[in-house]
Amino acid sequence: MYSLKDFFSYLNESLPSDIDYRELSNLCITLFCTVEILPEKFQSLALNKENLATVFSKIAKEKGITTYPPIASLYGASFRNSYDKGHWLEVQASVLKLGNKPDIKEAEKLFESSDL
């Protein structure tokens, strides 16, 4: 059985080291809407908003994402540090509050260069 720790490791190893905030935010809202882009072994995990927020706050730190990205307000997350779980809860809420729609094709491309 796979855990959130395994999921974090998968993302951390699979995502490009130079991923930017916009790409990471799009991936976050994509996974909030659908897990179908993930390998089947992770699709049954409880990837609810809380768990996604925790994982993405850690990924942001690991990947060196700016703590207060200028475009964060486009995702409804302008007052919290990107290493904060609350920041990623706001990003996910942008789907509902701001009508942001994920670019699923772009999110899938993040995994294309991965051998995992």
N, C-alpha and C positions, 0 to 999 in steps of 0.2 A: 504494500500500500504506500502510495506517495504522500508526502506531507507538504505543508507550505514552505518548509525549509528547502525541500527538494525543488519546489517550484521557483523559489527565489534563486537557487543555484542555477537552474536551467536558464532563467531570464538573464542573470548576470553574465553567464558564459556565452549565451546566444546573441545577445544584443551587441551591436557595434560599440566599441569603446568611445567613439566620437559621436554617439547619439546626441541629438539636441533636445531641448525642452519641448519643442513643438511635436517632434516625433514620439517622445515619451508620453506626452499628454494624449496624443491621438491613440497610442497603444492602450493607455489606461482606460479611455472612454470606450474603445473597441471591446476590451475584455469585460467592461461593465455591461456592455450590450450583448456580447456573444463570446463564448469560449471556443467556438468551432475552429478558430485558426490555430489553436494549441494542439500539440500531440495528444492523442486519445488518453494517454496515461494521466494527464492533468485535467481533463475535462470533467471528471467526477469530483474534483476537489471542491470544497466550499469556498468558491471565489466570490464571496459577497463583498459589499462595498468596504466593510471594515478590514477584511483580509487583504483586498486589493490595495487599499490605502497604506496598510503597513508595509506590504511588499514594495510598492512604488516609492515610498519614502526612503527605504533602504537602497533601492536601485539608484535613485537620484543622488544619494550620497556616494555610492560606489562609483558611479559614472561621472562624478564631478559636475553635476548640473548646477548652474548658478542658483544661489539660495533665494534670490528675489528676481526671477527672470522678468524683463520688461513686458513680455507678452502674456504673462500669467493672468492678467485681467481679462483677456479674451476667453479664458477658461473659468472665470469667476473666482479666481484664487489669488487676489492681489495683496492680501494682508497676512499671509502665513508663509513661513519659510518652506521651500520645496523639500526639505528634509523632515518636515513635520507631517504626520499622518493626516492632520486636518486639512492640509493643502490639497492632498489627493482626494479627500472626500469632497472638497469643493469642485475639483476638476470633474469628478464623476457627476456631481449635481448639475454641472453645466449642461448636461444632456437634457435634463428636465427643466431647469430654470431659464437657460438661454437658447435652448433648441439646438445646441451643438450636435452635429451628427458625425460619427466616426468615419474615417476613410479606411475602410477595412482592407482594401487592396494595398494601401501604403503600409498599414500595420503588418500585413503578410510579408511584404518585401524585407522587413527588418530581420526576418528569420531565414531568408533565402541563402545568405552566405554562410549560414551556420551548418556545421556538420553534425549537430546533435539531433 
